[in-house]
Amino acid sequence: MKIFSANIESLTELYNTELRKALDLEETIVKALPAMIDKATDEQLKQGLKSHLQESEQHVDRVKQLLSGFEDSDSEKCKVIHALVSEAEDGMKDASDADVRDIAIIGAAQQVEHHEIAVYGTLKSWARILGRTEDVSLIELIERDEKHADKLLSDISDRVNSVAPVSKAA
């Protein structure tokens, strides 16, 4: 809970604040993905996560580029991504079966992707309103990567989900 408000008084200030949170989001993902890659056993999942790690490293650079036109360009904590990463870590620890762990990783990664898609969709809309056409183009590149990663995870989950053990107790 914040004690003092940031006193955001314009869409431009809100846009800057959310871009700074997007920077933290991407930097946090870059730090979290190696553990997911390490814990994954499905080779297609490992490769997909490695590929998305490389994309996420590019996203850090792109968000920094988006922030370069602002006086305040330091990252600001994205509470949502920290919660999602914490949940992912718990899921990986809790799953003793490798196939179940892969499913947990896919589920956690998709939750992250869905949040990113929402964040970048919102930022793209605001950039359009603010007339920041170059920003729109950069954000669309990031958004495209996030949607592709989500699709890949869905495709992998269709296969991985069908081989995981199913409990007889409900």
C-alpha positions as CSV (number, residue, x, y, z in Angstrom):
1,M,0.0,0.0,0.0
2,K,1.3,3.4,-0.9
3,I,1.5,6.1,1.7
4,F,2.0,8.9,-0.8
5,S,0.3,9.1,-4.2
6,A,2.4,9.7,-7.4
7,N,-0.1,12.4,-8.3
8,I,-0.4,11.4,-11.9
9,E,-2.2,14.2,-13.6
10,S,-2.0,13.4,-17.3
11,L,-2.1,10.5,-19.7
12,T,1.5,11.2,-20.6
13,E,2.5,10.8,-17.0
14,L,0.5,7.6,-16.7
15,Y,2.0,6.3,-19.9
16,N,5.5,6.9,-18.6
17,T,4.7,5.2,-15.3
18,E,3.3,2.2,-17.0
19,L,6.3,2.0,-19.4
20,R,8.6,2.0,-16.3
21,K,6.5,-0.9,-14.9
22,A,6.8,-2.7,-18.2
23,L,10.6,-2.3,-18.0
24,D,10.6,-4.0,-14.6
25,L,8.2,-6.6,-16.0
26,E,10.6,-7.5,-18.8
27,E,13.7,-7.4,-16.6
28,T,12.0,-9.7,-14.1
29,I,11.1,-12.1,-16.8
30,V,14.7,-12.2,-18.0
31,K,15.8,-13.1,-14.5
32,A,13.0,-15.7,-14.0
33,L,13.1,-17.6,-17.3
34,P,16.5,-19.4,-16.8
35,A,15.0,-21.3,-13.7
36,M,12.0,-22.3,-15.8
37,I,14.2,-23.5,-18.6
38,D,16.3,-25.4,-16.1
39,K,13.3,-27.1,-14.5
40,A,11.5,-27.9,-17.8
41,T,12.0,-31.5,-19.1
42,D,10.1,-31.3,-22.4
43,E,12.6,-30.3,-25.1
44,Q,10.1,-28.2,-27.1
45,L,9.1,-26.3,-24.0
46,K,12.8,-25.7,-23.1
47,Q,13.5,-24.4,-26.6
48,G,10.4,-22.2,-26.6
49,L,11.4,-20.7,-23.2
50,K,14.9,-20.1,-24.5
51,S,13.6,-18.4,-27.6
52,H,11.3,-16.2,-25.5
53,L,14.2,-15.3,-23.1
54,Q,16.1,-13.9,-26.2
55,E,12.9,-12.0,-27.2
56,S,12.5,-10.7,-23.6
57,E,16.1,-9.4,-23.6
58,Q,15.2,-7.5,-26.8
59,H,12.0,-6.3,-25.1
60,V,14.1,-4.7,-22.3
61,D,16.0,-2.8,-24.9
62,R,12.8,-1.7,-26.7
63,V,11.1,-0.5,-23.6
64,K,14.3,1.4,-22.7
65,Q,14.1,3.0,-26.2
66,L,10.4,3.9,-25.5
67,L,11.5,5.5,-22.2
68,S,14.4,7.4,-23.7
69,G,12.1,10.4,-24.5
70,F,11.1,10.8,-20.9
71,E,13.0,12.5,-18.0
72,D,12.1,9.7,-15.6
73,S,13.1,6.4,-17.2
74,D,14.0,4.3,-14.3
75,S,12.0,1.1,-13.8
76,E,9.2,1.0,-11.4
77,K,8.1,-2.2,-9.6
78,C,5.5,-4.2,-11.4
79,K,3.7,-5.9,-8.5
80,V,1.8,-8.2,-10.8
81,I,4.8,-9.8,-12.5
82,H,6.5,-10.3,-9.1
83,A,3.4,-12.1,-7.8
84,L,3.2,-14.2,-11.0
85,V,6.9,-15.2,-10.8
86,S,6.4,-16.1,-7.1
87,E,3.5,-18.4,-8.1
88,A,5.5,-19.9,-10.9
89,E,8.4,-20.7,-8.5
90,D,6.0,-22.3,-6.0
91,G,4.4,-24.4,-8.8
92,M,7.8,-25.7,-9.9
93,K,8.7,-26.6,-6.4
94,D,5.4,-28.3,-5.6
95,A,5.3,-30.5,-8.7
96,S,7.3,-33.7,-8.1
97,D,6.4,-35.3,-11.4
98,A,8.3,-34.0,-14.4
99,D,5.3,-33.9,-16.7
100,V,3.2,-32.1,-14.0
101,R,6.0,-29.6,-13.5
102,D,6.1,-28.9,-17.3
103,I,2.4,-28.3,-17.1
104,A,2.8,-26.0,-14.2
105,I,5.6,-24.1,-16.0
106,I,3.4,-23.8,-19.1
107,G,0.4,-22.5,-17.0
108,A,2.6,-20.0,-15.2
109,A,4.3,-18.8,-18.4
110,Q,0.9,-18.3,-20.1
111,Q,-0.4,-16.3,-17.2
112,V,2.7,-14.0,-17.6
113,E,2.1,-13.8,-21.4
114,H,-1.6,-12.9,-20.9
115,H,-0.6,-10.1,-18.5
116,E,2.1,-8.9,-21.0
117,I,-0.5,-8.9,-23.8
118,A,-2.8,-6.8,-21.7
119,V,-0.1,-4.4,-20.7
120,Y,1.2,-3.8,-24.2
121,G,-2.3,-3.6,-25.7
122,T,-3.0,-0.8,-23.2
123,L,0.3,1.0,-23.8
124,K,-0.3,0.8,-27.6
125,S,-3.8,2.4,-27.2
126,W,-2.3,5.2,-25.1
127,A,0.6,5.7,-27.5
128,R,-2.0,6.2,-30.3
129,I,-4.0,8.7,-28.3
130,L,-0.8,10.6,-27.5
131,G,0.3,10.6,-31.2
132,R,3.4,8.6,-30.4
133,T,3.4,6.7,-33.7
134,E,7.0,5.4,-33.4
135,D,6.1,4.0,-30.0
136,V,3.1,2.2,-31.4
137,S,5.3,0.4,-33.9
138,L,7.8,-0.7,-31.2
139,I,5.0,-1.8,-28.9
140,E,3.4,-3.8,-31.7
141,L,6.7,-5.7,-32.2
142,I,6.7,-6.6,-28.5
143,E,3.0,-7.5,-28.5
144,R,3.5,-9.7,-31.6
145,D,6.3,-11.7,-29.7
146,E,4.0,-12.1,-26.7
147,K,1.1,-13.4,-28.7
148,H,3.4,-15.8,-30.5
149,A,4.9,-17.1,-27.2
150,D,1.3,-17.6,-25.9
151,K,0.4,-19.6,-29.0
152,L,3.5,-21.7,-28.8
153,L,2.8,-22.5,-25.2
154,S,-0.8,-23.5,-26.0
155,D,0.4,-25.8,-28.8
156,I,3.0,-27.4,-26.4
157,S,0.4,-27.8,-23.6
158,D,-2.0,-29.6,-25.9
159,R,0.6,-32.4,-26.2
160,V,2.1,-32.2,-22.7
161,N,-1.2,-32.1,-20.8
162,S,-2.3,-35.4,-22.4
163,V,0.7,-37.4,-21.1
164,A,0.7,-36.2,-17.5
165,P,-0.5,-38.5,-14.7
166,V,-4.1,-38.0,-13.7
167,S,-5.1,-38.7,-10.1
168,K,-7.9,-41.2,-9.5
169,A,-9.0,-39.2,-6.5
170,A,-11.1,-36.1,-7.0
